[in-house]
Amino acid sequence: MLTVKNIKKTYEGKPLLNKVSFSVNIDETVCLLGPSGSGKSTLLRIIAGLEEPENGDVLWKGKSLASIPAHKRHFGLMFQDYALFPHRNVAENIAFGLRMQDQSKEEINQRVTSALETINMSTFATRKVTELSGGEQQRVALARALAPEPRLLMLDEPLGALDRTLREQLSRELRRILRESKVPAIYVTHDQEEAYTIADRLLLLHDGVILQSGKPHDFYHHPRNVWVAEFFGLGNLVKGEVIEESPLQIQTPMGIIQGSCDRGALLVGEKTTLLFRPTQAIEENKDCPNQITGKVLDRVFQGENYRLTLYINEDIPVFSVQLSEPCEIGEEIVIAYEPRHVLCLEN
């Protein structure tokens, strides 16, 4: 459907987007994820036709859109501020884009009714938008974007102005609507949990390039490098050096650790960083080669388990794990990690 090819854009003499390429398939929601300033919104504006790239092209079904102005690309846009008209009611806001298309009154009424049903707000047609909550306004803005039946929907931080509880609720609702509408979509956010909920596929932007792409679970199980693991907050990161190739053993500040690597063989002497996910720690197990001793600094009850903060030594003063059994603050405990759960990352 949509193909973004070698897009380049600079800002104040520095590369903001450097030969960025990706595609969006039919019925797919692709999430552009990255920290502030990574070029996500600029890339979205280039696709929409609101900005021009310095190099590269945007294609729809193989045909370049370079000469097609934004209003003729038939793409739907939804931004963080919603941009609803305060002097119009809900139905009138949704109908705005349809009137711009010179649709018949009958067609407009039919599409507005359908859009209201999609967002579960059928009884809100005559309500003033100024009387709506933030979440309701977000739904109306989405309905307005969907009503003209765009061939691609683009959403730029649409939940950014809402509090976390409402964002979590609406992100699930938004996922449902996107699936039911079957409109391919590009969703921009800097929130990892939001991206996990919304996306069929993630594209992680960093330093002007797509650092990693794939399904949400790929980022959790196979982060490409240390930066990706840190960005997603996947767990404890400990530097080390390979001292044995088979089985893979790494010298670390906590002793010799046996780990695994899904990016090819590591050589003796090679530097790496080990990822220890808090959820994969187990209580002391004599059969496990990775025994780690730590002193409990803090304990937080989380329903089904306890999140413990451990002090290992001066080099590793903070180490987080989740265990099912409570431990006393100040207690010295031994935890273990199976080698397959210790992942060696590229620095």
Disulfide bonds with the S-S distance in Angstrom:
none
